[in-house]
């Protein structure tokens, strides 16, 4: 999330009541999670496993719970609870306000776009030309929908990220301040759900088609001309290339990359990144021919054991 105006380090620290190491006039231009950071961004880290990744990232301000040496050109902010402090900054710079009107007065809707009964369109939503938004669709704040997009009944676009920190007595929710961006010529089947980015954008590429009951999690970047069948679920911060096909009930773990032109057969379980241009099958997913050979070998085990008796 880019801030509406650059902020000085001393002012950021004042909002959350923390200490810091760096130039008090050091500039912060955005708030972002580790997967999406750019120069000028502030990122938080609260686990030793990710300290080095955060400190070596493009982020120029790091909010953390351990005092370490400040890298050249960066600033550090120290607090016992970076997760809650980051949430406080998001609430300060991006307060959540929801329109009570079915279609927000400040939503922008293009020419020849049909909005059917029961649709909710939130604040600062942009919908392009020649779109069809079917009944009972919900489009939350700040989402961007291109031209010639069809959204079938019951879809939810821009729901909050499934991102929580476990506390002693409850789960604390990460406040989502990102968007969903749907490019031109996309079609979403009924009852699909696309979560907004935690701080950046969840992107559905041009010409991509969804069947019913597809779930796309926060910060996923889905390429152009993909074909996604029913009950597919793609976890957060996954990158999917162009012209990828996923058949029914494929499940993809977070943070992996799937290359251009990959084909994932039904019920694939994707636990690691996959090369493009290949067909995959099984859980964990592997190249289809190899997986079929494995299955054939497994079927021979009873006969082999019988011969060994």
Secondary structure in CASP SS format (residue, H / E / C, confidence):
PFRMAT SS
TARGET T0000
AUTHOR 0000-0000-0000
METHOD secondary structure of the structure
MODEL  1
X C 1.00
X E 1.00
X E 1.00
X E 1.00
X E 1.00
X E 1.00
X E 1.00
X E 1.00
X H 1.00
X H 1.00
X H 1.00
X H 1.00
X H 1.00
X H 1.00
X H 1.00
X H 1.00
X C 1.00
X C 1.00
X E 1.00
X E 1.00
X E 1.00
X C 1.00
X C 1.00
X C 1.00
X C 1.00
X C 1.00
X E 1.00
X E 1.00
X E 1.00
X E 1.00
X E 1.00
X C 1.00
X C 1.00
X C 1.00
X C 1.00
X C 1.00
X C 1.00
X C 1.00
X C 1.00
X C 1.00
X E 1.00
X E 1.00
X E 1.00
X E 1.00
X E 1.00
X C 1.00
X C 1.00
X H 1.00
X H 1.00
X H 1.00
X H 1.00
X H 1.00
X H 1.00
X H 1.00
X H 1.00
X C 1.00
X C 1.00
X C 1.00
X C 1.00
X C 1.00
X E 1.00
X E 1.00
X E 1.00
X E 1.00
X C 1.00
X C 1.00
X C 1.00
X C 1.00
X C 1.00
X C 1.00
X C 1.00
X C 1.00
X C 1.00
X C 1.00
X E 1.00
X E 1.00
X E 1.00
X E 1.00
X C 1.00
X C 1.00
X C 1.00
X H 1.00
X H 1.00
X H 1.00
X H 1.00
X H 1.00
X H 1.00
X H 1.00
X H 1.00
X H 1.00
X H 1.00
X H 1.00
X H 1.00
X C 1.00
X C 1.00
X C 1.00
X C 1.00
X C 1.00
X C 1.00
X C 1.00
X C 1.00
X C 1.00
X E 1.00
X C 1.00
X C 1.00
X C 1.00
X C 1.00
X E 1.00
X E 1.00
X C 1.00
X C 1.00
X C 1.00
X C 1.00
X E 1.00
X E 1.00
X C 1.00
X C 1.00
X C 1.00
X C 1.00
X E 1.00
X E 1.00
X C 1.00
X C 1.00
X C 1.00
X C 1.00
X E 1.00
X E 1.00
X C 1.00
X C 1.00
X C 1.00
X C 1.00
X E 1.00
X E 1.00
X C 1.00
X C 1.00
X C 1.00
X C 1.00
X E 1.00
X E 1.00
X C 1.00
X C 1.00
X C 1.00
X C 1.00
X E 1.00
X E 1.00
X C 1.00
X C 1.00
X C 1.00
X C 1.00
X E 1.00
X E 1.00
X C 1.00
X C 1.00
X C 1.00
X C 1.00
X E 1.00
X E 1.00
X E 1.00
X E 1.00
X C 1.00
X C 1.00
X C 1.00
X C 1.00
X E 1.00
X E 1.00
X E 1.00
X C 1.00
X C 1.00
X C 1.00
X C 1.00
X E 1.00
X E 1.00
X E 1.00
X C 1.00
X C 1.00
X C 1.00
X C 1.00
X C 1.00
X E 1.00
X E 1.00
X E 1.00
X E 1.00
X C 1.00
X C 1.00
X C 1.00
X C 1.00
X E 1.00
X E 1.00
X C 1.00
X C 1.00
X C 1.00
X C 1.00
X E 1.00
X E 1.00
X E 1.00
X C 1.00
X C 1.00
X C 1.00
X C 1.00
X C 1.00
X E 1.00
X E 1.00
X E 1.00
X E 1.00
X C 1.00
X C 1.00
X C 1.00
X C 1.00
X E 1.00
X E 1.00
X C 1.00
X C 1.00
X C 1.00
X C 1.00
X E 1.00
X E 1.00
X C 1.00
X C 1.00
X C 1.00
X C 1.00
X E 1.00
X E 1.00
X C 1.00
X C 1.00
X C 1.00
X C 1.00
X E 1.00
X E 1.00
X C 1.00
X C 1.00
X C 1.00
X C 1.00
X E 1.00
X E 1.00
X C 1.00
X C 1.00
X C 1.00
X C 1.00
X E 1.00
X E 1.00
X C 1.00
X C 1.00
X C 1.00
X C 1.00
X E 1.00
X E 1.00
X C 1.00
X C 1.00
X C 1.00
X C 1.00
X E 1.00
X E 1.00
X C 1.00
X C 1.00
X C 1.00
X C 1.00
X E 1.00
X E 1.00
X C 1.00
X C 1.00
X C 1.00
X C 1.00
X E 1.00
X E 1.00
X C 1.00
X C 1.00
X C 1.00
X C 1.00
X E 1.00
X E 1.00
X C 1.00
X C 1.00
X C 1.00
X E 1.00
X C 1.00
X C 1.00
X C 1.00
X C 1.00
X E 1.00
X E 1.00
X E 1.00
X C 1.00
X E 1.00
X C 1.00
X C 1.00
X E 1.00
X E 1.00
X H 1.00
X H 1.00
X H 1.00
X H 1.00
X H 1.00
X H 1.00
X H 1.00
X H 1.00
X H 1.00
X H 1.00
X H 1.00
X H 1.00
X H 1.00
X H 1.00
X H 1.00
X H 1.00
X H 1.00
X H 1.00
X H 1.00
X H 1.00
X H 1.00
X C 1.00
END
